[in-house]
Amino acid sequence: MCLCFYRELVIVALQLELSRRDAAEYKKQTALLWEKDEYAFQFVSMYVQNPALKVGTDYHFEALSNLEGELHIIGLSPNNDSHIFRCINESNLEKVWFYYFSESDKAIPVTKPYEPKHVEDLWKSLDADKKKYNCSYPIPNNPEVDKFIEAFNALSFDSIPKEKIINEINSIPQFEAAQLCSIVRKELEEQKIRGNPKSEDELVRGFGEISRIGLREGVLPSALFMLYIMNYKD
């Protein structure tokens, strides 16, 4: 949720707090908010009951802008994180080491000297390589599958060859695939609660959250989209 929306909710909360002087008006306004947006109602109620709570998230941008020496970045996707890179560019850092997972995320918009390294190199150095499995899922070799893969690449904003995606899927055992799909389903349910996307940017951010799950779990986003479709249940 963006900060501007938080501010709007705080304003609503303050208005409700003032209306508490009129019990009937307060009851009326809270009922209207409940009907309009249950999530907003919960947020506002929490704020009214606990006015000392801090609204929003403190990302410590000032501290990030004052960093010195070297910075090692792990688990960060360049998409939608321009504010973080802006802080890095404003800092006194001498060098940035960026561990990437997807080739499309290899380049980052920093003006400081930086060196990209594949995150698998880090896993190897820590003796934390993911265990490899050799599964064989029934993925037919036909044009329809190609269309799906094209769509998955578009959703993840990363063009991955079909063979690599299938190899990735076949390296994930069913128990792990079920766990991954459960995480994706939870994210989709949360997005559904927040309401349908109001713009193309919101739609893109929604797909981006799924891609982030894949990157966080060490799975190609395109492969994660395909796994979810393969394991989809109503």
N, C-alpha and C positions, 0 to 999 in steps of 0.2 A: 504494500500500500504506500503511495507516495506521501511525502511530508505535507503537501498542500491539503490532501484529504484529511490528514490528522488534524491540521489546523482548523479545517471546517468543522470537524467533530468536536474539537475543543470549544469552538464558538457555540455550537449547539448545546454542549454540556453547560457552559456558563449561562446560557439563556434558560436552560432548564433549572439550574441552581437558583436563579433569580425568581423563576416562576413558582418555586417551592413556597414562597410567601403566600401563594394562593393555591391551596391544596387541590381544588377542583381543576384549575388551569394546568397544574403540574401533572396530574393524572391524565388529562386530555392530551397534553403534548407528548408524554412518554408512550401513550397508546398509539398515537399517530406515527411516532418513530418506529415502534415495534412493527407496525403494519408495513411501513415503507422499507425498512432494512433491519432485519434481526441482528445482523453482525454489528451494524452501527449502534443499535440499541445497547448491545452488550458492552461495546467500547465506551459509550457515553455513560452508562450506568456505573461502570468501573471507575471512570474518572470522577463522576459526581460523588461517589462514595469514598474515593481516595484522591482528593485534589492535590496531594503532595506527589503523586506519581509523576515521573518524567515522561513526557510524550515524545514518541519518535525514538530513533536509535542514534547513539553517539558513535560515529565512525572514526573519531580521533583524527580528523583530517589535518589539524594543526601539527600534531606529533609526526604524522607521516610526511608532511612538508619539511620538517626539520631533521630528517634522517641524514646520517653521515656514514661514510665507509662503504660497505658492500651490502646489497640486499638480495636475498634468495627468495624467489616467488614460486610457490608450489600450489597447484590446485586452483588457479585463477584463470577464468576465461576472458579474453580480451573484449568480448562482446558486452556492450552496455556497462563497461567499467572505465569510461574515459575520465571520470572524476578522480579515480585512483591514480591513473597514469599522469594526470595533470599535477597531482601532488608530488609524484615521483620526479617529474621534470622540474618542479620548483625547489626540490631539495638539494642538498650538497653531496648526494651520493656519488661515489667514484665509479661504481660498476654495478650492474644488475645481472643476476643469473636467473633466467626464466625457464622453468621446467614445463614443457608442453606435452600434451598427450596426442592431440590431433595435429596433423601437418598444417591444416588451414589456420591454426592458432599459433603458429610458430613465430610470426612477426608481431611485435607489439609496438604501439605508438609512443616510444620514449626517446628522448633526446640524449639521454645518458648512454655511455658505452654499455652494451649488454650482450650477453652470450646465451643463445638458446640451447637447451639440452633436453633430450627426450626423458620423460619421467621414468621410463623403464631403466635408464641408466642409474637413477637414484635408487630404484627398488633393488637393483642388483647390488649396489654398493652397501645397502642395508641388509642384504640377504633376505629380502622380503618379496621375492618374485611370486607372482600369483601362480597357484598350482594349475597346470595345464591338463585339460581333459580332452578326450577324443570321442565326441558324440557324433551321432549321425541322424539329424532330423530330416523328416520327409519333405524336403523343399524341391518341388518340381522345377525342371528346367524348361520354362516356357515364357513367352512374351508377357504374360500377365504378371509374373514375378518381377520381370524387368521394370514394368510400370510401377509396381509397388516400391522397388528399390529407388527408382528415380524420385518418387514422392518422398521417401524417407530422407534421401540426400537433401532435397529441397527444404524439408522441415528442420533439418539439423544444420543447414547452411554449410554443408561440408560434402564435397563430391568424393565418395569412396567407391573404388571398384567393386563390382558385384562379388567377385571371388573373395576379396578380403572381408566383405561383410559376412558372407556365408561361412568362411573359415572362423571368423570371430564367434558367430552363433554356435558353431559346432564345437567350440572350445568351452562352452558354458553348460554345465550339467543342469538337469531339470530342476533340482532343488534350489540352485542358485538363480535360475531363470525365474522361478516362482517368487523368490524373494524380491528380485528386481522389479517384476511386474506388480508386486504388491506395493512397492514404493511409488511406482508410476501411477497406479490407480489412486492411491491416497492423494497425490498431488493433483490429479485431475478432479477428484471429488472436492478438494479445497477450492480449486479454480471455479468449479460449478457453483459452489456456495457463494463465491464472490460475485457471481453473475456473468452473463455473456460478455465477451469483449466488446468494448464501445468503439474501438478503432483498430486499424491494421497494426499499429504499434503494440497495442495490448495483446492482439492475437500472436504477434511475433514473440513477445515476452513470455507468453504462455508456453509456446513450443520451446523457447529458450530454457525454461525451467526444467523441461524434460531432458534436454540436452545436457544441462548441468548435472542432473542425476547420473547420466551415463559417464560423464567426465569424472565425477566424484568417485564413482564405483569402478573406474578403470575399464569402461566398456565404450566402444564406439557408439556415439549417439544414434547413428543410422541403424546399427545392429540392435540397439535397445528398442527403437521404434518397431522394428520388424519382430523382435521377440514378443513385444506386448501384443501385437496383432495376432501372432501365432498362438498366444496363450489367452486371448481375450475370451471372457465368459460374461454373459449377461447377468 
